[in-house]
Amino acid sequence: MSFKLLGPLEAAVADEPIRISSARQRSVLATLLLSCDRVVSVDSLTEAVWQGDPPATARNQIAICITSLRRIFREASVPAEMIETSHPGYVLHSEHCYIDLKDLNQSVARARMVAAHNEQAEEAAKLFEHALALWRGPALDGLSGAHIDDVSGQLAEFRLDVCEEYAALQLRFGRHQKVSAQLAALVKENPLREQARAHLMQAHHVAGRRAEALQVYREGRRALVDELGIEPGPVLQEMHRRVLQDSDDSEPRSDAPPPARAPAATAPSAVSSDPTPSVPAQLPLALSTFTGREPEIEALETLLRRSADGSAPAVAVVTGVSGIGKSALIVHWANQVADRFPDGQLFIDVHGYDKSNRPLSSLSVLDQALRGLGVSSAQIPAGLQERSAMYRSLLNHRRLLVILDDVRSFRQIQPLLPGRGRCIVLITSRDPLDELVSDYGAVQIQLNVMTAHEADRMLATVIGQDRVAAEPEAAARLAELCGHLPLALRIAAGRLTPRPYRSLQRLAARLEDGAGRLDVLSPSDGGVRAGFWLSYRELSPEAAVLFRRLALLPVEGFAAWAGAAVLDVNLMKAEDLLEQLVDAQLLELCLTQTGPAARFRFHELLRLFAWERAHDEDSDQDRADALERAYGTLLTLAGSAHQLLYGAGHLPRHSARLAHELPVDAVTELLADPLEWFESERGTILAMVGAAARHDAAAAHAWELTARAMPLFEMRNYQEDWQQAAQSALESARRADDAFGATVMLRSLGSLAIYQRRYQDADGLLTSAMELLDRADDPHERAVVLRNLALCARFRGDLDGAADHCRAALTRFRETDDPVSAAHALGLLAQIELERGDNDTGIALTRQAITASSESGSVRGRAQNVYRLAEAYLRIGDLRQVIGTCQEVIELTRAQGDRLGEAYALRALGEAQWRQELYDAAESTLAEAFTAAEDVGDRFLQARIETDRACSEALRGDAAAVDRLRRAHQAFTVLSASSWQERTARLVDVVGNASAEGRPVPLKRLLATR
């Protein structure tokens, strides 16, 4: 299997292309390929497909796309397991695949490594040539979206980097003619690429074309001045100097001196003591291993343009969690642009969060700033306002870079904001300093963890590309275990640098132990843990307790109700405390997730830190109570959502000994759209079920929560989630000798098998459930199992047995006062009577079922029973009634996001239309039905719809009908749908004979094949 991303997305098996026509599927596949062998969350896939504006059914549609891709691969003889479900999303395994992007990275990495050795330079050239030949056009051409556009842009830049490196290698061989030909077009298309322009100048110069070399320089300088307002950098200026001097050694030196700095402007006499300003140069040394952060650097570059007119200083505040690299970014960029600030650079660490020093006061910070500007002690005023005024006066009309590092609060540095001039002020802080943004128009740069590519580059920079290339999977895992946090990754790399014998895999194995991971990343009482502690110690007592207890939840993200539950406080208080934790950079907002409430999450290393604090500071009982309240509250909410969707049925009471009681209005707001609430809590439900199933003391919560999540599994067709949750809950119930819990889960798995048309498996599971009921006697659960056994008997063709089971279930539902389930059983009995040929009884029972569903408040039950009525009208030929009932079902199912129910209703409507000779309308309706069935991956329904389309074609004498019927017959054969297999076989004979004679099939003849 091969995938190509360096151009339009292509997939092939043995050089035979695989057609993936759906744009949605192509976006999902591309996103998985870009992060192959790593889990891609459903949220990331949703963002890639809908770009910030997903529909309510987005998660369901992502699951449908994955199912479709697996089917496409399976049909191409590729193992469907290549895409594996892995919470919180999916992972594409590349072990047996060729991916041109991986080939590119490996080739370039190898080329760079061997290029350093002259004897291997030819091999490096061939590797570069191979890498450049992989491009077939712009990467992922034809696909769009923020993430894909970002990656495509990064790859375009990477290609230019490779072109420049290849050109440099060619120049070492003296192949200047080849370089001239290659780079002329590249420089024309990318006029601001100084390195490429320098290589082109060198090629012209070596070839004796000095005039062309100088013209290339003039064009580049003009572009830089016109577009960026800057002069060429040292490399290009050095090359220009050598061409002018006609030096034989035309290769530019990397240590070329910077351009001469203009003299500092003289400050006006704003203070009586007339301090003489000096030119400070206080920038710390930048990290030699700094990598990545291109978008953030670009945001900083905009400050240069903003400050150019001198009307007001440009201000930026860089925020983020401890260890995210705020100071490293600022210092790196400042050193790059230092020569653009002829009046100097101030750097002041204000100790906002310092282990040993108290935060500096505004007065102290101003004292440092004025001294740095050359003001003597005697000239520095005593008062805050006077110092601030002198500071602003000295900065007026000057071009100065001011860096205030580790700021605690806005008030701490407000007096250091210049009044006018062309200064730039850069601030780093763990606090977002919203006042700077709202009142002063500051640019706010929120630093997030590094991307996988940035982390890989950083690791390669510190320990060497060869070691990363030798263990790429271990390198990626190491970055994941460090949470892609720069400080953590740098510490981990520091353990490897002096120990070339230590493998990345061995260090990654040490970090796999969550309990000891922070120890490894916090050497000498410093590092990651120390940085987190400085933020944690500033929290209020309540916020600190909430921080600790949230870490006990085995979930990736959570809403405010979870905070209220673990802390046992009201919802408003929990929301305020959560905001404090976000402002302290100890929690993150989940910006990509949709739902009825804001959601929050931990950075993984912060979760470990909070878990440590919980086990050090809280008692065993406090921790157990917090977790139990979370389970109890989730079970209560899920039960309410279940009731809103399925009506007031009989859910077993949950066994949680504690639960936080949320106000009625808060629950109403949360569950305004109960299915959407279920969707937003999908990951939480699966994680909590899994955690409960692993702990015998909480085993009952696993099956109780699974039972309450059935609307999510059924209505969104999350069959894999259903299987995972019910199976783990069943195993834990058996370990705990919980006969009733095991019965409920066996029945649930039996229902899933019915959904998947595995009727023999379903019968076995339901029979086992019935046997367990001899121990856990529960009349209502026995009724549910009997109803499902009736379904199995019906699908096996045993209609008499199905009716007996159904009547027994109906009696028990009525005895246990469950009108919702009784209405469902009544509808099933109606269906059985219709299939037995008793149309009058079937229709009468169906109408009773519709009434019962409406009275019990079950919208889904009403939709199912109205659909049964439509099928009954089809049987008796009352086509006018079919259209009205189908339209009602379509409206009901669309309102609930029930795509499968919608597909069934559209199919029935299409049949009614072709039977009335409304062929164009029928084709349109059936095409829509097929798309819906394809979206949910229901191949049986797809085959039924294809049969309807063939009937419509046969009535018009269309010869295509025979082939369509044969495909449907083959599908029914594969699915072991014997009755439909026999019917389509009869249809093939009838339609085939008519087609051979060149005539349409009469309607009565078609209907006679039923």
N, C-alpha and C positions, 0 to 999 in steps of 0.2 A: 504494500500500500504506500502510495506517495502523495504528499501534499506540497503544493507550491503557493507561496504567499508573496514572492517578490515579483509582483505583476498581478493580473487578475487571479482570484482564488481558483485553483485547479486541484482536483482529486482524481487519482487513477489507480487501477490495479493491473499490473503487468502491461503498462503502457496503454491500457484501454480506459478512456475517460469515464468517470462516474458523474452522472448528471445530477446536480443539486440545484434545482431551478428556483426554489423558494428563497427570496431575499432574506427572510427571517432566519431560515435554516443556515444560510451562508454566513450571516452575521454571528450566529451562535457558534458555528464551527470555527470561524476565524478567531473568535475570542478564546475558545478552548485551545486552539493550536498555538496562539501567542503565549499561553501559559501552560503548555503541555507538561504533563507529569506533576502538575500542581493543581490543587483544588481551586476551582473558580466558583464563587458563590452565585446563587440564583440572582441576587441583587445586581451583581456585576453583569450577568448576562442580560438581565432586564434593561439595565442602563445602556448596554451596547445595542440592543434592538430598538428601544423606544426613546433613547436619548433624553431622559428626564421627564417624559410625559407618558408613563405606562398606563394602559387600561386597567380596570379593576381585575381583569382575568389574566394579568400578565404572567403570574407564576404558573398558572395552569397551562398557558400557551407555551411557556418555556419547556415545561415537562413534555408537552406534545411535540415540540421541535426535537427534543432529545430522542423521544420514541421514534420519530420519523427518521432521524439520522441513523439510529441503530438499525432500523428496518432496511434502509438503503444500503448500509454496510453489510448487513447479513445477506441481502440478496446478491451482493457482489462477492460473496464468499469470504468476507472479512468478519472476524469474531465481533459480535455486538458488544462484548465486554471491553472493547477498546475504549468505550466511553463508560465509565463507572460512576454510579451514584456514590457520593461521599459528602457527608454533611459539612458545610451548609450548601452544597451544590453538586458539581460534577468535576471529574478529572479525565482528561484524554491521555491515555498511555501511549507513549511513542516508541516503546521498546522494539516493535517490529515494523516501524514506519520509517519512511524517508521524508524529512521535512527540509525544504531548501533553506529555511531560515537557520536551522541548526547547522546545516552544512556551511552556510555563510560564516556563522560565528566561529565554528571550529577551524575553518580554513584561514580566516583572518588572524585568529589567535595563534595558530601555528606559524603563519607567515611572519607575524611580528616577532615571534620568538626566535626563528632561525635567521631573520634579517640582520640580527646583531652580529652574526658570524659571517665574515666575508666569504669563507669557503662554502657557505650554504646559501649565498645570495641568489643564485639561479633558482634554487628550490623555492625560496621566498617569492620570487617573481612569478613563478608558475602558480603558486598558491593564490597570489593576488589576482592573477589573470582568471583563474578558476572562479574565485569569489565574485569578481565583477561580471563574469559571464552568466551568473545565476539570475541576474536581473532581466526581466522580460518587459519591464515598464514600471510605472509607479507601484509601490507595494500596496497590495489589497485594492487595486484599482477597481472601481465600481461599487465599493462598500463605503459606508460613511458612519459617522457617530463620533462622539468626543474621544473615546478611548482609541478607536481605530484610526481616527485622524491624527491623534498624538503619536501613536506608534508609527504610522506612515511617515509623518514628518521627521521623527527620530531616525527612521531607516534612511530617509532621503539624505539627512545630514551625515549619517554613518557612511553612506555610499561616497559622499564627497570626501570624507576623511580618508577612506580607502584609496580613492583616486589620487589624492595628494601623496599618500604614503607610497603608492606604486610609482608615481612620477619621481619621487625622491630616489627610489631604488633604481629606476631607469637612468637617472642622471649619474648615479655612481658608476654605471656601466658605460657612460659616454653616449647613450642613445638619445641625444638631444633632439634629433629630427622627429623621432617617435613621440617624445614628450610634447613638442610644439604642436603636433597634430592632435594629440589627445586633449591638451589643456586649452587650446584656443576656444573651442566651443564651450567648455566648462566655465571658463572665466567670463565669457560673454553672458552666459545664463546666470552666473552667480558673481556679480561684479564686486561684492564685498568680501569675498574669500581671499584674504591677504596671502595665506600660505600658497594657494594655488597660483596666485598672480606672481609671487616671488619665484616659484619653480618655472613658470613660463618665461619670466625675464631671464632667469639663468640659462634656460635652453637657447633663447635667442642670442644671448651674449656669447655663450660658448661656440655657437655656430657663426659668430662674426656679424650678427645682425644687431649692432648696438642701437641703431635708430629705432628698430622695432621694440627692443627691450625698454628704451626710454618712453616710447609711446604707450606701452602697456602700463608703465608706472604712472604717467600723467593721467591716463583714463581712470586708473584705480584711485588716485588721489582725488580727482574730481568727483567720483562717485561717493567716496567716504565723506568729503566735505559737504556735498549737496544733500546727501540723504541722512547723515548722522551728525554733521557738524564737528567732525573730528579729523585729525591728521592721521596719516598712515602710522602703523605700529612699528616697533623696532626692527622686526624681521624685514619688512618691506623697505624701510628707510636704509637699512644696512645694504640690502641688495642694490638699491639705487646708487648708494655711494660707490660701491665696487664697480658698477657699470660706468659711472662717470669717470672713475680713476682707471678704467680699463684694466682692472686687476685680473691676473690669470686665475687666482683662486676666487671664483665667483660664488662659492657657496656661502650663504650668510651665516654669521656666527650667532649661536643661541644666546651669547652673553653680550650682545651689542648694547652699548650704553644708551640709557634713555635720553630723549630729547631734553635740551636745556630748559630749566624751569624759568618762567617769567618772573621778574622781581615782584615781591608782594606789594599790593596797593597800600598806600598810606591811609590810615584811619583818620577821620576828621577829629578835630579837638572837641570832643564831647564832654571830657572831664577836666577839671581844673588842673589835675596833676600831670596831664599830658603823657600817659604811659606810652612807651614806644612798643608797638606790637612786634612780636617775633614770628617766625614761621615754624610752628610745631610740627614734628614728624613722629608721632607717638604710636603708629600702628604696630601691633604685635606681629611677629613672624607668622605667616600663613602656613597651615599644614601642607606639607609636601604631598600628602596622600589624599587631599580633598578631591572628590569626584562627584559628578552628577549635579542635581539641582538646577538644571537648565531653565525650567519655567520660572523659578524664583529669581534666578540671575537676570532673566529677561525683564521681570517686574522691576528689579532694582535699576536696570538700564533706563527704564522710562523716567526715573527720577532725574537723570541727566538732562533730558529734554524739558522736563517740567521746570527745572531750576534755571533754564537758560535765559529767560527774559528778565530775571531779577526782581519781579514784582513781589514774590514771597518765597521763603525757603521751601524746599521739598522735604517732606517728612515721611518716613516709613517705619512701621513697627513690625518686627518679626516675632511671632509668638509660637509657642509649642511646648510640649512636655519636656521635662528634664532629659538631657541626653539626645535630643532630636537634632542638634547641630546648629543652633541659632547663631552662636558666636562664631563658629567655624565658617558659616556662610558669609556673615558680615565681614569678617577679617579677610577671607579669600577675595571677595569682590573688591573690598576697599584697596587691597594691595594691587589689584589689577588696574584700578582707575586712579591711583594716587597722583599720577602726573597730571591729571585734569583738575587738580585743586592746588594751584600755585601758591595759595596763601596758607597751606598746611592741613594737617589732619590731627584732630584731638581724639583721644581714646580714653574713656573714664569708666572703670568698673565701679558701679554704685552699690555693689554688695546687697542686692535685693534679697537674694536667697543664698546666704553664705554660711558654711558650717562654723567658721571661726569669728567672723566679723559681723557687727551690727550694720543694718542698712545705713548708708550715708545720708545725712540730711541735705536739703537743698542748698543750705549755706555752705556745707563742706564741698559739695559737688562744684558749686560756683567758684569756691576758693581754688580747687584744682584746675578748673578751666581757665581762670584768669592768670594763674601762675604759668600755665602752659602757653598762654598768649603773650608772655613776657612782662606781665605786671608784677612789680616787686611787692613784697609784703607790706611795706609802708604805704603803698598806693591803693591797696585793696580795702574798700569800705567795710565797715562793721555790719551794716544792716543788710537784710535780704533784698529789699527793693533797690538799694543803691548798687549792690553787687550785680544784680540782674540788669540794671540800666547800663552800667559800665560794660558788661558782657555784650549786650545788644549793640552798644555803640561801636565796640571794637570789631564786631562782625559785619557792621553795615557796609555794603558795597564790596564785601570781600567774597572770595570763592574758597570756602573752607568746608571740609568734611568733618562732621562731629558725630562720634559714636558714643552712645550711652549704653553700656552693657549691663545686663542683669538688673533691670529696673523693677522695683517693687510696686510702685503705684504712680498714677498720673501726677499727683501732687509733688512727688519727689523730684520730678524733672521738668515741671511746667515752667519754672523760671529760666530754664536753659533753652527755650525755643527762641531762635532769632526773630527779630521783628521784620526786617527786610533783607534783601540781598540774594546772592546766588549760592547760598550755602545749602548743603544737604545734611539732614539729621537722621541718623539711623539708630533705632532703639531696639534692644532685645528684651523680652520679658515673658514670664510664664502667664502673666495677666494679659487679657486682650487689649486693655487700655482703650476702651471704646470711646472715651472722651476725645482722644486724639483724632479718631476717625470722624466723629460727628461734628466736633467743634473746629478742627484744624484741617480737615480734608486729608488726613494722613492715609497713606497706602498701607493696608493691613495685609501682611503676608503670613498666612497660617502654614507652618511647616508640618507636614505629615511624615510618616515613616517613609523610608526609601523604597523605590520600586525594586522589583527583583533584579532588573538589569543594573540599576545603580548600585545595589548591594554587591552584585557580582563584580562590578568594576572596582568598587572600593576594596574588596577582598583581594582582587588581583593586584591592585596598586600596592597594597601593604605587604603581601606575602609572595607576590610574584605570579605572573600569568601562567607559568608552567605548572605550578602546583594546583591552581584552580582548574586548569584544563585537564590535569591528570585525574581529578576527582570532581567532576562537575555536579553530580547528584549530591554528593556530600557537601559541597560548597553551597548549593541551593538550600539544603536542609539546615545547614549552619545559620544561614541568613534568616530562615523562618524561625528557628529556635531563639534567635536574638530579636525576634519581632521586627526585623528590618530597622531596628533602632541604631543610628550611627555610632553612638557611644558604646553600646553593647557589642556591636560587630567589631569596632576598633579594638576593644579589650580582648575579644576572642582572637582576633588576628594577631594581637600582641603576644598571645600565648604561643602562637605558631611560629612567629618570625624568628626567634632565637633557637628554635628547635626544628630544624629541617627534617629530622627523622620522624617527627610526630605527624600522623596522617590527619586530614580533615575529618575523616570518618570517626576516628577515635575521639576527637574533641566533641563532635556532634553527639556521639553516644553518651558522653558525660552530661551534655546539656539536656538530653532526653529526660533525665530525672528532674521532674519539675521541682521537687523539694530542694534539690541542691543547685539548681540552675543559677539562682541569684548569688550563691556563694562563689561560683566560678566567675561571674561577671562583676563581682564587687571586691577586687583585691585590696588588701590593706585597709579595710573599713571604708573604702571609697567606692568609686565606680557607680554602677547603676543604683544599688540600694541606697547609697548615701544621697544621691540626687533626689530620689523619690522621697526620702525621709524629710528633706528640707521643705518640700511642699506639704507633706502630710502633717508635720508638726504645727503648721499654721492654721489648720482646720479648726472650726468650732467643734466642741465635744460631740454634738449630734451628727454633724457631717462626717466626723471621723468614724463613728459607729456605723453609719450608713455605708461608708466606703468599705469597711471591713466585712459587713454582712452581705453586701451585694456580691462579693467575691465568692461566697459560699454557693451561689446559684450555678448550676452546671450548664449555663446557657451562654450564647454568644452575645445577645443583645436583650434589652428588657425595657419595658415601659414604666411610667411613674407608679402604676399600681403595685408593681413588684417592690419598689422602694418603700411604699406605704406598708406593705405586708411584712417585709423583713424587719422594719423598724417599729411597726405597730403604731404609726402616727397617721394623721389624716392626710388625704391626698394632696392638698395644697401645701402642707408643710413638706411632704416628700418632694414635690416639684421644686420648692425653693432650695432645699438641700442639694438636690441633683444639679441645679444650676450653679450652686457654689462649687461643686466638684468639677463641673465642666470648666468654670472660670479658673479653677486651680490647675487645670490641665491634667486632672486625675481621672476624668471620664471624657469620652468623646460622644458627640451627637452622631447618630447614624443617618447621614444626610441622604443616602440613596434608598432608604427603605420608606415605603408608603404604608399608610394605615391610619386608624382613627386617633392615634396619639403619638407624640414624639417618642423616639426610642434612643437608648443610650448603650454604650459598650465600653469595655476595658481594652486598653492595649494589653497584650498577653503578659508582658513582664510586670505591668502594674497590677494585673490580677494576681500574679504570684506574690507580689509584695503585700497586697491587701489580705490575701489568704494567710500569709505569715503573721501579719499583725493580728488577724482574727484569732489565730491559734495561740498567740502570745498574750493577748489582752482580754479575750472573752472566755467565759467558762464553757464547758461542754454543753451544759443545759441551755445556755443562751444561744449557742450556735444551733443546737437541735431545734429549739423553739422557732428561731428565725426561719429555718428551712421548712419546718412543718407549716408555719403560717403561709409561706409562699405556695406550698402545695395546696393547702386548703383554699386559698383565695383563687388560685388558678382553676381548681376543680369546680368551685362555685360559679365562676364566670363562664367556664366552658359549658357547664350544665344549663345556665341561663341562655347562652347562645344556641345550644342544641334545642331547647324548648322553643325559642323564637323561630327556628327554621323548620323543625319537624312537628311542632305542636306539643301539647301537654301530655307526653307519653310517660312511660314508667322507667325512668333511669334509676338504677340502684343508688341508694344513698352512699355518699363517700364516707370514708373512715378517718379522715384527717381530724386529729384531736384539737387543732387550732386553725383558725381562719380569721383574716382581717375583714371586718364588715365594711364594705365601701358604701357611701351614700347612694340612695336610689337614683338621684339625678346623675351622679357620676357613672353608674352602671348603665343607665339609659343612654348617656352620651357615648360611652365606649362601644356599646352594642347596637348603636343606631343602624349599622349594617353588620349583622352578626357574622355573615360569611366573610366579609372583609376583615373583621376582627380575627376570626379564625386564621385567615391568610396571614395577617401580620404576626400572629403568635405561632405560626407553623413550626418554625425552628425551635421555639421555646418548648412547645408541646413534645416534639420528638426527643429533645434533649432531656426533658424532665421525665418522660417515660423511660428512656434508657437508663437514667441515673437511678430511678426507683427500682427498676428491674434488677440492677446490680446489687442492691442492698435489701436483704431479706426483711428488714424492719419496715421498709417502705414498699414492699412488693405489691400490696393492694392498690397503692396509688397508680401503679403502672397500668393495670387493667381498667381501673376506674377512669383514668384520663383518656385511655384509648377509646373506651366506650363513648365518652362524651365528645370525642373528636370525629365521630363517624360522619357528620355532615360535611366536614372538610374533605375527608377521604373520598366520599361518594360523589359529591357535587363538583369537586375539582378533579376527579379521576386520578387521585394520587395513590395509585395502586401499590407502588413500591413502598411509600411511607406506611400505608395500611399494613402491608405484609410485615415490614420491619417492626412496627410498634406492637402489633398483635402477637407476633411470634415471640418477641422478647418478654412481653407481659405474660403469655401463656407459660413459658419456661419458668419465670419467677414464681407464678402462682403454684405451679406443680412443686417447686422446691419448698414453698411455704405450706404445702398441703392444703391449699385454699381451693376446695372443690368447686365452690360457686364461681370464683374468679376464673378458674380454668374452663368451666362450662361457658361462661360469657365469651372468652377469647376463642374457644373452639368454634362456637357459633359465628363469631365475627370472621374467622378465617374461612369458615364454610360459606358465608355470604360473599367473601372476596372470590372464592373459587367459582361461585355461581356467576359473578360479574365477568370472570375470565373464561366462562363456558367450560370449566373443568368439572363437569357434573359428577363424575365418578369420585374425584377427590372430595368434592363438596359433600356427597352422600356419606363418605367415610368419616369426615370431620363432624358432621351433624349427628351421625349415629353415636360417635364417641361422646358428644355433648349430652345426648339423651341418656346414655348409660351413666354418666356422672350425676345426672339429676336424681338418680336413685339415692345418692348420698346427700346432695344439696337440693332438697326438694323445694322448688320455687315455681308455683303455678304460672306466673307470668313468663318466666324464662322458658318454661316448657312450651308455652304457647308460641313464643318466637321461634323456637327450634322446629316445632311442628309446621309453622308457616313456611319456613325455609325448606323443610323436607318436601312440602307440597310443590314448591318451585322445582326441586330436583326431579320429582316424579313427573311433573308436567313436561319438562324438557326431555325426559326419557320416553315420553309418549304414553305413560301410564296415567291417563286422565282420571280414571275412576279412583286410583290410589291418591292422586293429587287432590281430588275433591274431598275425600275422606279426611286427609290430613288438614285441609284448609278449614273444613267445618269444625273439626276438633279445636283448631287454633282459635277460630272465631268465637266459639263458646267460651273458651278460657279468657280471651281478651275482654269479653263482656263481663265475665265473672270478676275479673280483677280491675274493672273500671278503667280501661285504657281505650278511649274512643279513637285515638289516632291510629293505633295498631289494628283496631277492629275495622276501621275504614279501609286500611291497606289490605287486610285479609278479605274483606268483602269484595274489593276490586279484583283481587286475584281469583276468587271464586267465580266472579262474573266472567273473567277471561277464560277460565276452564270451561264454563258452560258454553261460551261462544265457540270454543274449539271443539266441543262435543257436538256442535250443530244446533243447540237450543238457543237460537238468536233472541227470541222474546224474553226468556228467562235471563239470558246474559245481559241484554240491554236494561231490563228492569233492575237487576242487581247493580249494574254500573251506575245507574242514576242514584240508587240508594247510597252507593259508595261516594259519589260526588257530593251529595248532601252531607254525609257523615264527615267527609274531609273538611268541608267548609265550616261545619259547626265546631269541629275540633281545632280549627285555626291552622291546619297543615296546608300551606300553599303548595308544597311539593306533592303531597298526596292528592290534592285536587288536580294538579297538572297531569299526574300519572293516570288518574281515573278518567279525566276528560279525554286523554289520548286513547284509552281503551274504548271509550264511546265512539271516537272517530273510526277506530278499527272495526267496530261493530257495524257502523253505518256503511263502511266499505263492503263488508260481507253481504249486506242486504241490498246494496246498490243505491242507497239514498245519498247521492253525491253532493247535493246541495247542503245537506247537514254536515257532511264531512268537511267542507271548506270552512264553515263557521267554527266548528269545534277545533279544527287544526289551528286556525288563526288565534283562538283563545290560548291553546297550549303554547304556541310560539311566543305570545306575549308574556305568559307566566314564566316560561323557562328563561327567556331573555332577561326578565327582571331579576331572576335569581342567579344568573350567570351559569345556568345548566346547559352547557353546549351539547351534551349528548341527548338530552331530552328534546332540545331544539332540532337536532338532526333527525330524530325519529318523526317529529311532527311535520317537518318539511318533506320527508319522504312520502308520508301519507297524503299530504296536500298535492304533491307531484303526481301520485297515482290517480287521485280524483281528477286532476286536470287532463291527463292523457286519456282517461276513460271518457272524458267529455269532448275529446278531439281538440283540446286546447294545447296543441303540441309545442308552440313556442313558449307559452307560459310554463308548461311542464318541464321543458328542458332547462329553463332558467331556474325554476324551483329546485329541480333535482341536482343541478350543478352546485347550487348553494348548499343543499343537503350533503352532497359528497364532500365538499370542502370542510363542513363542520365535522362529519364523521372521520375525515382524514386528520383533522386537528386533534381529535381525542384518540386517534389510533384504533378505532373500532373497525376491524377488517370484515367482520360479519355484516355489519350495517353497510359498509361500502359495497359489498357484493350484492346486497339486496337493492341498493340504489342503482347499481349498474344493471340489474335485472329489469328494473322499472324503465331505465333509459332505453334498454334494448326493446322492450315492449312498445314504447312510444315510436321508436324507429321502425319496428316491424309493421305497425299500423299504417305507416306512410310508405311502406315498400322499400325502405332504405336497406341496402345489402349489408351495411355495417352491423346490423343487429345480430347476425349470426356469430361473428367474432366476439362481440361484447358478451353474448350469452355464454360462449365457450369459456371466456375468462372468468365470468361469474361462477360457472359450474366448477371450474378448477379450484377457485377460492373456497367454495363450499366443501369440496372434497378434502382440501387441506385442513379445513376447520372441523371436519367430521360432522357437518350439519346435514344429516342424512335426508330429512324431509325436503329441504331446499335443494339438495343435490339431485334428488329424484325429480323435483318439479322443473329445474332448469334443464335436465336431460330431456324431459318431454317438450319443453319449449324449443330446445335446439332442433328436435325432429320437426315440429310443426313449422317453425320459422324457416328452417333450412329447406323444406319442401316448397314452401311458398316462394322463397327467394330463387330457387332453381327454375321455377316457372315464371319468374319475373312479375309477381303480383304481390300486393300487400296482404297481410293476414287479417281476416275479419275479427272484430272485437270479441264476438261470442266464442270464436275458436280459441282465442288467447285465454279468456276467462275459464274455459273448460279445462284447462291444464292444471287448475288449482288442486 
